[in-house]
Amino acid sequence: MLGTNISTFYVKIHKKFFMYGEKMKKTMKDVSQVKAIEEGVVIEVVDESADTDKIKEVVENCQTGKCDCMSEETKAKVTFMDFRIENGKPVIEIKGDVSEEEIKEAVNRSKKEL
C-alpha cells in the first residue's frame, strides 16, 4: 500500500514539474515591463531566461510590419523603434505618440515564444 502512495505522489510531482518547469512557454508579457518615457515607451526585459535573439526577432518583425501585435492605428503612431542591451538586459525603445497602455496591449497580444 505504501508503494502505491509513493508512486501516486511521484506522478503528481512529475506532472507539475513538466507543466510548470521545463515546458512553460513564455511570451513578451511574461518577461517584460512597459514604462512610459517622455517620447514614448520602453519595454524592459526583466526575465534573464528570455532568449535575446528571439526578442530581437520580435522587434525586427514589428519594424518591418510583420507583426500583428499592434493595431494599425498604433503602428501609424510609431516614429522610432530600437532594440539594445542595457545593463546586460534587452530593452526595446518605442518613440512616437503612443501610450504605455497601447504598448501593454500589444505586448499582451504577442504570441512569440521566448
N, CA, C and O atoms as a GROMACS GRO file, in nm:
protein
  456
    1MET      N    1   0.082  -0.120   0.000
    1MET     CA    2   0.000   0.000   0.000
    1MET      C    3   0.087   0.126   0.000
    1MET      O    4   0.057   0.222  -0.071
    2LEU      N    5   0.191   0.127   0.078
    2LEU     CA    6   0.279   0.242   0.084
    2LEU      C    7   0.342   0.270  -0.052
    2LEU      O    8   0.356   0.386  -0.090
    3GLY      N    9   0.380   0.166  -0.125
    3GLY     CA   10   0.438   0.184  -0.258
    3GLY      C   11   0.344   0.255  -0.353
    3GLY      O   12   0.389   0.336  -0.433
    4THR      N   13   0.216   0.227  -0.345
    4THR     CA   14   0.116   0.292  -0.430
    4THR      C   15   0.108   0.440  -0.401
    4THR      O   16   0.101   0.521  -0.493
    5ASN      N   17   0.110   0.477  -0.274
    5ASN     CA   18   0.105   0.619  -0.237
    5ASN      C   19   0.228   0.694  -0.286
    5ASN      O   20   0.217   0.808  -0.332
    6ILE      N   21   0.343   0.632  -0.275
    6ILE     CA   22   0.466   0.696  -0.323
    6ILE      C   23   0.462   0.711  -0.474
    6ILE      O   24   0.501   0.815  -0.527
    7SER      N   25   0.414   0.611  -0.545
    7SER     CA   26   0.403   0.618  -0.691
    7SER      C   27   0.307   0.728  -0.732
    7SER      O   28   0.336   0.804  -0.824
    8THR      N   29   0.194   0.737  -0.666
    8THR     CA   30   0.095   0.842  -0.695
    8THR      C   31   0.155   0.979  -0.669
    8THR      O   32   0.136   1.070  -0.750
    9PHE      N   33   0.225   0.995  -0.559
    9PHE     CA   34   0.290   1.121  -0.525
    9PHE      C   35   0.392   1.159  -0.633
    9PHE      O   36   0.398   1.275  -0.675
   10TYR      N   37   0.473   1.062  -0.678
   10TYR     CA   38   0.574   1.087  -0.780
   10TYR      C   39   0.509   1.135  -0.910
   10TYR      O   40   0.556   1.230  -0.972
   11VAL      N   41   0.401   1.071  -0.950
   11VAL     CA   42   0.333   1.108  -1.074
   11VAL      C   43   0.280   1.251  -1.063
   11VAL      O   44   0.293   1.328  -1.158
   12LYS      N   45   0.221   1.287  -0.950
   12LYS     CA   46   0.169   1.423  -0.932
   12LYS      C   47   0.281   1.526  -0.938
   12LYS      O   48   0.268   1.628  -1.004
   13ILE      N   49   0.390   1.500  -0.870
   13ILE     CA   50   0.504   1.591  -0.870
   13ILE      C   51   0.564   1.600  -1.010
   13ILE      O   52   0.594   1.710  -1.057
   14HIS      N   53   0.580   1.488  -1.077
   14HIS     CA   54   0.638   1.486  -1.212
   14HIS      C   55   0.551   1.567  -1.309
   14HIS      O   56   0.604   1.642  -1.390
   15LYS      N   57   0.419   1.553  -1.301
   15LYS     CA   58   0.330   1.628  -1.389
   15LYS      C   59   0.342   1.777  -1.364
   15LYS      O   60   0.347   1.856  -1.458
   16LYS      N   61   0.348   1.817  -1.239
   16LYS     CA   62   0.362   1.960  -1.208
   16LYS      C   63   0.495   2.014  -1.259
   16LYS      O   64   0.500   2.124  -1.314
   17PHE      N   65   0.601   1.937  -1.241
   17PHE     CA   66   0.732   1.983  -1.290
   17PHE      C   67   0.728   1.997  -1.441
   17PHE      O   68   0.779   2.095  -1.496
   18PHE      N   69   0.669   1.901  -1.508
   18PHE     CA   70   0.662   1.905  -1.654
   18PHE      C   71   0.578   2.023  -1.701
   18PHE      O   72   0.614   2.091  -1.797
   19MET      N   73   0.466   2.048  -1.632
   19MET     CA   74   0.378   2.156  -1.674
   19MET      C   75   0.434   2.294  -1.640
   19MET      O   76   0.423   2.387  -1.720
   20TYR      N   77   0.495   2.307  -1.523
   20TYR     CA   78   0.536   2.439  -1.477
   20TYR      C   79   0.686   2.462  -1.479
   20TYR      O   80   0.732   2.573  -1.453
   21GLY      N   81   0.762   2.360  -1.509
   21GLY     CA   82   0.907   2.372  -1.510
   21GLY      C   83   0.960   2.388  -1.650
   21GLY      O   84   0.952   2.496  -1.708
   22GLU      N   85   1.011   2.283  -1.704
   22GLU     CA   86   1.079   2.287  -1.833
   22GLU      C   87   0.991   2.330  -1.950
   22GLU      O   88   1.041   2.395  -2.041
   23LYS      N   89   0.865   2.297  -1.950
   23LYS     CA   90   0.780   2.320  -2.066
   23LYS      C   91   0.698   2.449  -2.060
   23LYS      O   92   0.616   2.473  -2.149
   24MET      N   93   0.718   2.530  -1.960
   24MET     CA   94   0.642   2.654  -1.950
   24MET      C   95   0.683   2.748  -2.063
   24MET      O   96   0.801   2.782  -2.077
   25LYS      N   97   0.587   2.791  -2.142
   25LYS     CA   98   0.614   2.878  -2.256
   25LYS      C   99   0.596   3.023  -2.214
   25LYS      O  100   0.495   3.058  -2.153
   26LYS      N  101   0.694   3.105  -2.246
   26LYS     CA  102   0.690   3.246  -2.207
   26LYS      C  103   0.681   3.332  -2.332
   26LYS      O  104   0.741   3.302  -2.435
   27THR      N  105   0.604   3.440  -2.320
   27THR     CA  106   0.595   3.540  -2.425
   27THR      C  107   0.638   3.675  -2.366
   27THR      O  108   0.675   3.682  -2.249
   28MET      N  109   0.634   3.779  -2.447
   28MET     CA  110   0.680   3.911  -2.401
   28MET      C  111   0.608   3.956  -2.274
   28MET      O  112   0.671   4.017  -2.187
   29LYS      N  113   0.479   3.928  -2.261
   29LYS     CA  114   0.406   3.974  -2.142
   29LYS      C  115   0.459   3.907  -2.015
   29LYS      O  116   0.447   3.963  -1.906
   30ASP      N  117   0.517   3.788  -2.030
   30ASP     CA  118   0.569   3.714  -1.914
   30ASP      C  119   0.708   3.759  -1.870
   30ASP      O  120   0.747   3.734  -1.756
   31VAL      N  121   0.781   3.824  -1.960
   31VAL     CA  122   0.922   3.852  -1.931
   31VAL      C  123   0.956   4.001  -1.927
   31VAL      O  124   1.071   4.037  -1.905
   32SER      N  125   0.857   4.088  -1.947
   32SER     CA  126   0.891   4.230  -1.961
   32SER      C  127   0.801   4.323  -1.881
   32SER      O  128   0.696   4.285  -1.831
   33GLN      N  129   0.849   4.448  -1.872
   33GLN     CA  130   0.773   4.557  -1.809
   33GLN      C  131   0.772   4.674  -1.907
   33GLN      O  132   0.874   4.707  -1.966
   34VAL      N  133   0.657   4.736  -1.922
   34VAL     CA  134   0.642   4.852  -2.009
   34VAL      C  135   0.641   4.977  -1.923
   34VAL      O  136   0.568   4.986  -1.824
   35LYS      N  137   0.724   5.075  -1.961
   35LYS     CA  138   0.732   5.200  -1.885
   35LYS      C  139   0.724   5.319  -1.981
   35LYS      O  140   0.785   5.320  -2.087
   36ALA      N  141   0.647   5.418  -1.940
   36ALA     CA  142   0.635   5.540  -2.019
   36ALA      C  143   0.763   5.622  -2.005
   36ALA      O  144   0.821   5.631  -1.896
   37ILE      N  145   0.806   5.683  -2.114
   37ILE     CA  146   0.915   5.780  -2.114
   37ILE      C  147   0.864   5.906  -2.183
   37ILE      O  148   0.753   5.906  -2.236
   38GLU      N  149   0.943   6.010  -2.182
   38GLU     CA  150   0.899   6.138  -2.237
   38GLU      C  151   0.855   6.130  -2.383
   38GLU      O  152   0.757   6.193  -2.422
   39GLU      N  153   0.927   6.053  -2.463
   39GLU     CA  154   0.899   6.048  -2.607
   39GLU      C  155   0.827   5.921  -2.652
   39GLU      O  156   0.817   5.895  -2.772
   40GLY      N  157   0.778   5.840  -2.558
   40GLY     CA  158   0.712   5.715  -2.594
   40GLY      C  159   0.714   5.616  -2.479
   40GLY      O  160   0.670   5.647  -2.369
   41VAL      N  161   0.764   5.495  -2.506
   41VAL     CA  162   0.772   5.392  -2.403
   41VAL      C  163   0.900   5.310  -2.417
   41VAL      O  164   0.964   5.308  -2.522
   42VAL      N  165   0.932   5.242  -2.309
   42VAL     CA  166   1.044   5.148  -2.308
   42VAL      C  167   0.989   5.015  -2.256
   42VAL      O  168   0.914   5.011  -2.158
   43ILE      N  169   1.027   4.908  -2.323
   43ILE     CA  170   0.993   4.774  -2.276
   43ILE      C  171   1.123   4.713  -2.225
   43ILE      O  172   1.216   4.690  -2.302
   44GLU      N  173   1.127   4.688  -2.095
   44GLU     CA  174   1.246   4.630  -2.033
   44GLU      C  175   1.221   4.482  -2.009
   44GLU      O  176   1.121   4.444  -1.948
   45VAL      N  177   1.313   4.398  -2.057
   45VAL     CA  178   1.302   4.255  -2.034
   45VAL      C  179   1.367   4.226  -1.899
   45VAL      O  180   1.487   4.249  -1.880
   46VAL      N  181   1.287   4.176  -1.805
   46VAL     CA  182   1.334   4.156  -1.669
   46VAL      C  183   1.363   4.010  -1.636
   46VAL      O  184   1.422   3.980  -1.532
   47ASP      N  185   1.324   3.920  -1.723
   47ASP     CA  186   1.346   3.777  -1.702
   47ASP      C  187   1.472   3.735  -1.777
   47ASP      O  188   1.476   3.738  -1.900
   48GLU      N  189   1.574   3.696  -1.703
   48GLU     CA  190   1.702   3.660  -1.763
   48GLU      C  191   1.697   3.532  -1.846
   48GLU      O  192   1.789   3.506  -1.924
   49SER      N  193   1.593   3.453  -1.831
   49SER     CA  194   1.583   3.329  -1.908
   49SER      C  195   1.530   3.352  -2.050
   49SER      O  196   1.531   3.261  -2.132
   50ALA      N  197   1.484   3.474  -2.079
   50ALA     CA  198   1.431   3.505  -2.211
   50ALA      C  199   1.543   3.503  -2.315
   50ALA      O  200   1.655   3.547  -2.288
   51ASP      N  201   1.512   3.451  -2.432
   51ASP     CA  202   1.609   3.438  -2.541
   51ASP      C  203   1.624   3.573  -2.612
   51ASP      O  204   1.531   3.619  -2.678
   52THR      N  205   1.740   3.635  -2.600
   52THR     CA  206   1.766   3.767  -2.657
   52THR      C  207   1.748   3.767  -2.808
   52THR      O  208   1.694   3.864  -2.864
   53ASP      N  209   1.791   3.662  -2.876
   53ASP     CA  210   1.775   3.655  -3.022
   53ASP      C  211   1.628   3.655  -3.063
   53ASP      O  212   1.592   3.716  -3.163
   54LYS      N  213   1.546   3.587  -2.986
   54LYS     CA  214   1.402   3.583  -3.017
   54LYS      C  215   1.337   3.718  -2.990
   54LYS      O  216   1.246   3.758  -3.062
   55ILE      N  217   1.384   3.788  -2.888
   55ILE     CA  218   1.332   3.923  -2.860
   55ILE      C  219   1.370   4.016  -2.974
   55ILE      O  220   1.288   4.096  -3.020
   56LYS      N  221   1.492   4.005  -3.020
   56LYS     CA  222   1.537   4.086  -3.133
   56LYS      C  223   1.453   4.057  -3.257
   56LYS      O  224   1.420   4.148  -3.333
   57GLU      N  225   1.418   3.930  -3.278
   57GLU     CA  226   1.334   3.890  -3.390
   57GLU      C  227   1.194   3.953  -3.379
   57GLU      O  228   1.137   3.995  -3.480
   58VAL      N  229   1.140   3.959  -3.259
   58VAL     CA  230   1.010   4.024  -3.236
   58VAL      C  231   1.018   4.170  -3.280
   58VAL      O  232   0.929   4.220  -3.349
   59VAL      N  233   1.125   4.239  -3.240
   59VAL     CA  234   1.142   4.381  -3.275
   59VAL      C  235   1.156   4.397  -3.426
   59VAL      O  236   1.094   4.486  -3.485
   60GLU      N  237   1.236   4.312  -3.489
   60GLU     CA  238   1.253   4.319  -3.634
   60GLU      C  239   1.120   4.298  -3.707
   60GLU      O  240   1.093   4.364  -3.807
   61ASN      N  241   1.038   4.206  -3.657
   61ASN     CA  242   0.906   4.184  -3.718
   61ASN      C  243   0.819   4.308  -3.704
   61ASN      O  244   0.746   4.343  -3.797
   62CYS      N  245   0.825   4.374  -3.589
   62CYS     CA  246   0.749   4.498  -3.569
   62CYS      C  247   0.799   4.608  -3.662
   62CYS      O  248   0.720   4.681  -3.721
   63GLN      N  249   0.930   4.620  -3.673
   63GLN     CA  250   0.988   4.726  -3.756
   63GLN      C  251   0.951   4.711  -3.903
   63GLN      O  252   0.939   4.811  -3.975
   64THR      N  253   0.932   4.588  -3.948
   64THR     CA  254   0.900   4.564  -4.089
   64THR      C  255   0.752   4.541  -4.114
   64THR      O  256   0.711   4.512  -4.226
   65GLY      N  257   0.670   4.555  -4.009
   65GLY     CA  258   0.526   4.541  -4.024
   65GLY      C  259   0.477   4.398  -4.030
   65GLY      O  260   0.362   4.374  -4.068
   66LYS      N  261   0.561   4.302  -3.994
   66LYS     CA  262   0.523   4.161  -3.999
   66LYS      C  263   0.450   4.113  -3.875
   66LYS      O  264   0.401   4.000  -3.872
   67CYS      N  265   0.442   4.196  -3.774
   67CYS     CA  266   0.375   4.152  -3.651
   67CYS      C  267   0.229   4.194  -3.655
   67CYS      O  268   0.190   4.284  -3.729
   68ASP      N  269   0.150   4.127  -3.575
   68ASP     CA  270   0.010   4.165  -3.564
   68ASP      C  271  -0.026   4.202  -3.421
   68ASP      O  272  -0.143   4.201  -3.382
   69CYS      N  273   0.076   4.235  -3.344
   69CYS     CA  274   0.054   4.272  -3.204
   69CYS      C  275  -0.007   4.411  -3.191
   69CYS      O  276  -0.100   4.432  -3.113
   70MET      N  277   0.045   4.504  -3.266
   70MET     CA  278  -0.005   4.642  -3.261
   70MET      C  279  -0.117   4.659  -3.361
   70MET      O  280  -0.116   4.602  -3.469
   71SER      N  281  -0.214   4.740  -3.323
   71SER     CA  282  -0.320   4.776  -3.416
   71SER      C  283  -0.260   4.866  -3.524
   71SER      O  284  -0.153   4.924  -3.505
   72GLU      N  285  -0.328   4.876  -3.636
   72GLU     CA  286  -0.280   4.963  -3.744
   72GLU      C  287  -0.271   5.108  -3.696
   72GLU      O  288  -0.181   5.182  -3.735
   73GLU      N  289  -0.364   5.147  -3.611
   73GLU     CA  290  -0.366   5.282  -3.555
   73GLU      C  291  -0.240   5.307  -3.471
   73GLU      O  292  -0.177   5.413  -3.481
   74THR      N  293  -0.204   5.210  -3.388
   74THR     CA  294  -0.084   5.224  -3.304
   74THR      C  295   0.041   5.224  -3.389
   74THR      O  296   0.131   5.305  -3.367
   75LYS      N  297   0.048   5.133  -3.487
   75LYS     CA  298   0.165   5.128  -3.577
   75LYS      C  299   0.189   5.263  -3.644
   75LYS      O  300   0.304   5.305  -3.660
   76ALA      N  301   0.081   5.331  -3.683
   76ALA     CA  302   0.093   5.460  -3.751
   76ALA      C  303   0.151   5.568  -3.659
   76ALA      O  304   0.208   5.666  -3.707
   77LYS      N  305   0.138   5.550  -3.529
   77LYS     CA  306   0.188   5.648  -3.433
   77LYS      C  307   0.337   5.631  -3.402
   77LYS      O  308   0.400   5.723  -3.350
   78VAL      N  309   0.393   5.514  -3.433
   78VAL     CA  310   0.533   5.485  -3.400
   78VAL      C  311   0.625   5.554  -3.500
   78VAL      O  312   0.612   5.537  -3.621
   79THR      N  313   0.719   5.633  -3.447
   79THR     CA  314   0.815   5.702  -3.533
   79THR      C  315   0.954   5.640  -3.524
   79THR      O  316   1.039   5.664  -3.611
   80PHE      N  317   0.979   5.560  -3.420
   80PHE     CA  318   1.111   5.502  -3.397
   80PHE      C  319   1.097   5.379  -3.309
   80PHE      O  320   1.020   5.378  -3.213
   81MET      N  321   1.173   5.274  -3.343
   81MET     CA  322   1.176   5.155  -3.259
   81MET      C  323   1.318   5.101  -3.264
   81MET      O  324   1.378   5.089  -3.370
   82ASP      N  325   1.371   5.070  -3.145
   82ASP     CA  326   1.510   5.024  -3.138
   82ASP      C  327   1.523   4.914  -3.033
   82ASP      O  328   1.454   4.914  -2.932
   83PHE      N  329   1.613   4.822  -3.060
   83PHE     CA  330   1.648   4.714  -2.968
   83PHE      C  331   1.791   4.737  -2.924
   83PHE      O  332   1.878   4.766  -3.006
   84ARG      N  333   1.816   4.724  -2.794
   84ARG     CA  334   1.953   4.738  -2.744
   84ARG      C  335   1.968   4.658  -2.616
   84ARG      O  336   1.870   4.615  -2.555
   85ILE      N  337   2.091   4.638  -2.576
   85ILE     CA  338   2.121   4.575  -2.448
   85ILE      C  339   2.166   4.686  -2.354
   85ILE      O  340   2.258   4.762  -2.384
   86GLU      N  341   2.100   4.695  -2.239
   86GLU     CA  342   2.132   4.798  -2.141
   86GLU      C  343   2.150   4.731  -2.005
   86GLU      O  344   2.059   4.665  -1.955
   87ASN      N  345   2.267   4.749  -1.947
   87ASN     CA  346   2.299   4.684  -1.820
   87ASN      C  347   2.281   4.532  -1.827
   87ASN      O  348   2.237   4.468  -1.731
   88GLY      N  349   2.316   4.476  -1.943
   88GLY     CA  350   2.309   4.331  -1.962
   88GLY      C  351   2.172   4.276  -1.991
   88GLY      O  352   2.155   4.154  -2.000
   89LYS      N  353   2.071   4.363  -2.007
   89LYS     CA  354   1.935   4.317  -2.032
   89LYS      C  355   1.879   4.382  -2.159
   89LYS      O  356   1.909   4.498  -2.189
   90PRO      N  357   1.797   4.306  -2.234
   90PRO     CA  358   1.736   4.363  -2.355
   90PRO      C  359   1.636   4.475  -2.322
   90PRO      O  360   1.561   4.468  -2.224
   91VAL      N  361   1.639   4.577  -2.405
   91VAL     CA  362   1.548   4.691  -2.392
   91VAL      C  363   1.495   4.725  -2.531
   91VAL      O  364   1.570   4.728  -2.628
   92ILE      N  365   1.366   4.749  -2.539
   92ILE     CA  366   1.304   4.794  -2.664
   92ILE      C  367   1.251   4.935  -2.640
   92ILE      O  368   1.170   4.957  -2.550
   93GLU      N  369   1.298   5.027  -2.720
   93GLU     CA  370   1.252   5.166  -2.708
   93GLU      C  371   1.160   5.196  -2.825
   93GLU      O  372   1.194   5.171  -2.940
   94ILE      N  373   1.044   5.251  -2.794
   94ILE     CA  374   0.946   5.287  -2.896
   94ILE      C  375   0.912   5.434  -2.877
   94ILE      O  376   0.864   5.475  -2.771
   95LYS      N  377   0.939   5.514  -2.982
   95LYS     CA  378   0.909   5.656  -2.976
   95LYS      C  379   0.791   5.686  -3.067
   95LYS      O  380   0.767   5.618  -3.167
   96GLY      N  381   0.719   5.789  -3.030
   96GLY     CA  382   0.603   5.833  -3.107
   96GLY      C  383   0.492   5.872  -3.013
   96GLY      O  384   0.510   5.880  -2.891
   97ASP      N  385   0.377   5.897  -3.071
   97ASP     CA  386   0.260   5.938  -2.993
   97ASP      C  387   0.185   5.814  -2.945
   97ASP      O  388   0.066   5.798  -2.971
   98VAL      N  389   0.257   5.726  -2.874
   98VAL     CA  390   0.200   5.601  -2.823
   98VAL      C  391   0.193   5.606  -2.671
   98VAL      O  392   0.279   5.665  -2.605
   99SER      N  393   0.090   5.545  -2.618
   99SER     CA  394   0.076   5.544  -2.473
   99SER      C  395   0.130   5.412  -2.416
   99SER      O  396   0.144   5.313  -2.487
  100GLU      N  397   0.158   5.416  -2.288
  100GLU     CA  398   0.202   5.296  -2.217
  100GLU      C  399   0.095   5.188  -2.229
  100GLU      O  400   0.127   5.070  -2.248
  101GLU      N  401  -0.031   5.226  -2.219
  101GLU     CA  402  -0.142   5.129  -2.225
  101GLU      C  403  -0.151   5.063  -2.363
  101GLU      O  404  -0.173   4.942  -2.372
  102GLU      N  405  -0.134   5.141  -2.471
  102GLU     CA  406  -0.137   5.084  -2.606
  102GLU      C  407  -0.029   4.978  -2.624
  102GLU      O  408  -0.053   4.872  -2.683
  103ILE      N  409   0.090   5.008  -2.574
  103ILE     CA  410   0.201   4.914  -2.591
  103ILE      C  411   0.183   4.793  -2.499
  103ILE      O  412   0.219   4.681  -2.537
  104LYS      N  413   0.129   4.812  -2.381
  104LYS     CA  414   0.098   4.698  -2.293
  104LYS      C  415   0.000   4.603  -2.362
  104LYS      O  416   0.016   4.482  -2.355
  105GLU      N  417  -0.100   4.659  -2.428
  105GLU     CA  418  -0.196   4.578  -2.500
  105GLU      C  419  -0.127   4.499  -2.612
  105GLU      O  420  -0.156   4.381  -2.633
  106ALA      N  421  -0.036   4.563  -2.683
  106ALA     CA  422   0.038   4.496  -2.790
  106ALA      C  423   0.125   4.383  -2.733
  106ALA      O  424   0.130   4.273  -2.788
  107VAL      N  425   0.193   4.412  -2.622
  107VAL     CA  426   0.278   4.311  -2.558
  107VAL      C  427   0.193   4.192  -2.515
  107VAL      O  428   0.236   4.077  -2.528
  108ASN      N  429   0.074   4.219  -2.464
  108ASN     CA  430  -0.016   4.111  -2.421
  108ASN      C  431  -0.063   4.026  -2.538
  108ASN      O  432  -0.092   3.907  -2.520
  109ARG      N  433  -0.071   4.083  -2.657
  109ARG     CA  434  -0.113   4.007  -2.776
  109ARG      C  435   0.000   3.927  -2.839
  109ARG      O  436  -0.025   3.837  -2.919
  110SER      N  437   0.123   3.959  -2.805
  110SER     CA  438   0.239   3.891  -2.864
  110SER      C  439   0.235   3.742  -2.831
  110SER      O  440   0.218   3.703  -2.716
  111LYS      N  441   0.252   3.658  -2.933
  111LYS     CA  442   0.245   3.512  -2.914
  111LYS      C  443   0.380   3.444  -2.932
  111LYS      O  444   0.391   3.324  -2.908
  112LYS      N  445   0.482   3.517  -2.972
  112LYS     CA  446   0.614   3.459  -2.997
  112LYS      C  447   0.671   3.402  -2.867
  112LYS      O  448   0.679   3.472  -2.765
  113GLU      N  449   0.709   3.275  -2.872
  113GLU     CA  450   0.768   3.211  -2.754
  113GLU      C  451   0.913   3.255  -2.740
  113GLU      O  452   0.990   3.256  -2.837
  114LEU      N  453   0.949   3.290  -2.618
  114LEU     CA  454   1.084   3.337  -2.588
  114LEU      C  455   1.155   3.236  -2.503
  114LEU      O  456   1.271   3.256  -2.467
   0.00000   0.00000   0.00000
